[in-house]
């Protein structure tokens, strides 16, 4: 029995064993609900207030019965007739085609700006995004620059500035977040596809405390791609409410279950730092993973080992310790405003 949406719901079995596409049925992945588009857009008031038009449904255990009852109802049949008549009498003319092309150009540009900002790791929003503001943030300012070379984008920006209506612009903060979420899911889907194609993979896990004092759990996968190149990709970043070995293992299981990763069969290695909650052989994350998958060998993170070696070496060498102490004192000395100004003037003279 399906407990989630299935593609087969889009089709209706006919008496001659053929299948007919239910054009009225629409599924929202973000809300996990199915809706009737015909009743919502073309139905009479009574049809528009029906459950599938107004609230949607995700009662998956009874969904087939709900779909059948709805599509045989009088109100739905009237809505389907209205939709068919509308489509026959409203053919898209040349002007509508131009509007569609312009809107697609705007959406494509918005997506490219979001991808650029994400790759460069720069913020999108501005402190003041009003029309009168001289700096409305990286996102809107980049679109303004692109608009100088793209007529559809410039016309769209001008239309937004002149209109006070609460209409779809694809440039609001909610639109940005939704598009970024979709792009992120596309990237994650490709990573998961590559991991499954590689069959065997390793995980690199670390935790760090963010500015709100929350423990962030980073989940990185390491695998060999189809061309034989080793890849390391950040797959998930989750908040770990429990920083013990058991708590970290619970977060690990939540992530792998969420993204359908069969780690008990395909995980071949794990790498963490030297914290007891990570590498502890009795109650660390390492031990919980190896209890389920003994083949997942543990590798102590080389970068963490190197850092510990450097710190201990510097502490054990008196000359090195004194050197870094003198450098730190010199930095503090030169940070004073007057001395910093004199130092800069001396540098200019030497140049």
N, C-alpha and C positions, 0 to 999 in steps of 0.2 A: 504493500500500500504506500503510495507517494505521500510524503509529508511536506512536499515543497512543489513549486510550480514545475510543470513538465511541458515540453514543446508539443506533445500530443494533444493538449487542450485546445490548441489553435485549430484543430481539424475535427470535422464531423463525419462520422461513418454513414454513407448512403446505403440504400437498399440494394444497389447493384455492386456493392463491395468497394466502390470508389470513395475517395475522401474529398470533402469540400472545405475550403479555407474559411474559418470564421473571421471575416474582416472586421467585425464589430468588437472583437475581444482584444483587449490591450493589457499587458502586464507591466507593472512598475517594479523594477528590481530594488529601488531605494526604499519603497514602502512595503514590498513583498505582498502586493495586492493585485487582483485582477479587476478590470473595469469594463463597462460597456460604453464605447465611444459613441455609438449611434444614439443611444438614449440620452447621453450627456449633452451632445451637441445638436441633435436633430429631433429629439423627443418632445412631446407635449409636456406641460408642467407635471402631470402625474408620472410620466415616464422618467423625467429628470430627477424625481424624488425617490425612484426605486433604489434598492440597496446597491446594486452593481454600478449604477450611475453616480450615486451620491457618496457612498462610503467605501465601495469596493468590498472584496471578500478574499479571505485566505483560509477558509475552512476546508483544508485540503482533503480531509477524510470524507467530506460530502460534496466536494466541488463539482464532480461530474453531474450529480443530481441538480445542483444549483444552476449550472450552465444550461442543462436541458430545460429546466422549468422556465428559466428566463427567456431563452430564445423562442420558446413556444407561446409566450405570453402575448396577449393582444397589444399591449402598449409597446413592446419591443418590435413586433411586426410592423406597426404603424411607423415607428422610428426608422426602421430599415427601408420602408417605402419612401419616406421623406428624404433619407440620405441618397437613395438611388435617383430620385427626381432632381435633387439639388446638383448632383454630379453631372447629370445629363444636360441641365440647363445652364451650367456655369463652366464653360470651357475656358481654360487659361489662354488669354490672348498674349500678344507680343509684349505689351506693357507689363503684365504680370510676370512674364518670363524675365524681363530686365530687373524687376524688383527682387525676384528670387535670386538672381545672379549677384546682385549688389549685396543682399543680405548674407549670402554665402561667403562673399569676399570679406565682409566685416567679421563674421564668426571665425573664418580661417585666420585673419589677422590677429584677433583676440587670442586665439589658441597659440599662435606663434610667439606672441609677446609673453604669454604665461610660461611657455617652455623656455624661452630665453632667460626670463627672470629666475626660474627654478634652477637652470643650469649654472647661472652666475651667482646663485645664492644671494640675491638682493631682494629687499622688501618690496611689496606691491603697493600697500596703502600709504596715503599721506596723512599728515596731522590735520590738514584742512583741505577737503576735496570740493569745496564750493567753487562755482564758476568764477568768482572774483579772486580766488586764491592765485598767487603767483607760482606756487609749487604744489600741485595736486597729487604728488606721489609718483613713483617710478612708472606704474602701470599706465595711468592716464597721460602722463607726459610723453611716454614712448609712443602711445597711440596718436598723440598730437603731432609728433615728428613724422610718423608714418603717414598721417593724413595729408601732409604737405605734398606727398608724392602719390597718393591714392585718392581719387575722387570719391569712391563709395565710402571710404572711412571718414573723410572730411565732411561729407554730406550727413553721415550718421551722427557725427559729433555735433555738428551745428543744429541738427534736428533735436537732439537731446537737450542742448543748452537753451533752445527756444521754448521747448515744451515743458509744462508743469505736470503733465499727466504721469500717473504711476504705471508706466508701460514697460514691456520687456526691452531691455537695452543690451543685455549680455555683458554689461560693464559694472554692475553692482557688486558689492562685496560677496553677496550670496552666490551670484553667478560665477565669480572668480573661484570661490571655494568649491562649488560643484564641479566646474570644469577641471580644476586641479585634482579633485578627488577621482574623477573619471580617468584623467591622464595617469595618475598614480596607480590606479587599478590596472590599467593597460600595461604599464611597465612591470608591475608585480606579476601579472598573468604570463608575460613573456619569460620572466625569470623562473617562475614555477614550471613552465613548459620546458625550458632548457635543463632545469634540475632533473625533471622526470626523464628526459631524453638521455641525460648523462648516467642515469640509474644510480650510481653511487656518489655520495657527496659528504662533505664535512661541514661542521658548524663552528663559527667563532662567536663567542658570546661575552659580553661585558656589561657591567652596570655602572651608572654614573648618577650623581645627584644633581638635579636641575635647580634653577633659581627659586622654584617654589618648594624646594626640599622634598621633591618626589623622586623616588628611585626609578630611573629609566633603564629598561632592559633592551639592549640592542641584539638583534638576531641576524647574523650574517651567514650566508651560505657560500661555500667554496666548492667548485666543481670544474670539470673539464668540458668545454663546449664542443660542438660538432666539428670544429676545425683543429681540435687538439690543444687549444689555448686554455690556460687556467684562468678562471673568472672568480672574482669575489664580489658579491652583491649584497647590499643591505636589503633584507626582506621585510623586516618588521621592527617597530619601535613601540614597546608597550610599557605601561606603568606597572612596576612590581610592588605590590602593597606589602609583601613579605619577603625580606632579604635573606632569609635562612635558606639552607640547601633545599629543604622540602618546598618552601615557597617559590624559589626560583625554578624548581622542577615543575611545579604546577603551572607557572607562566610558560615554560617551555612546551608543556603538553597542550596548553591552550592555543598557542601559536601554530604548532604542527597540526593540531586537529582542525583549526580554522581554515588552514590552507591545504588540507588533505595531503600532508607529507607523511609517507610511510617510513619514519625514521627507525623503527624497530627492525626493519628489513634492510634498508639501503644506507643508513648512516654508517660511515666507516671510520670517522675520526671526530674528535672534539678538542677545542683549544680555548682555554680561559687563562685568567691570571692566577696568582698563587694564593688568593684569599681562601680561608678555611671553608667558607660557604660554597666555594666553587670547586676546589680540587680535593676537598676532604675525602678520604677513602672510605669513611663510614657514613657520614651524613652530608657530604657535599653534593652539588649538582652532578659532578662526574660519577659518583657512586650510584646515584639513582638511575642515570642513563645506562650505565654499564650493567646494572641489575637486569634491565629489560633487553639490552643489546650488548653482550660481552665483546663483540667485534669492534665496537666504537672505541678505538684506542685514544688515550688522553695525551695531548701534547701541551706542555706548559708554554704559554705565549713567549716567544723569543724576545720581543720588544720589552716585555715586562721584566724578563730576566736581565736583559742588558741594562735597563734602567736601575735595577737593584745593584748590579755589579758596579756601575759607574758611581752611584751614591756611596756605596760602602768603600770603594777604592779611594774616592776623594776624602772621605772621613778618616781613613787610615793613614793618609799621607799628609804630614804636617805642612809641607811646602805648598801643596795643592790647596789645602784648606785655607791657609793664610792668603794665597793668591786670590781665591774667589771672595774671601772676606774683604780684601783690599779693593777689589773691583766693585763690590757692593757698596762699600763706604764712599768710593769715588763717585758712583752714580748718585747717591744721596746728596753728596756735596755739590755736584754740578746742577742738581735739580732746582736749587734756589734761583729765583728770578734774576737777581743782579748778576750772580756768577754765571748763569746760563747765557745772559746777554753778552758778557765779556768773552765767554768761551766761543760764541758764534762769531763775534767780531775778529777774534784771533784766527779762527778758521778761514774767514774771508780774506784776511791779509796773507795767510800762507798760500791760499789758492792763487 
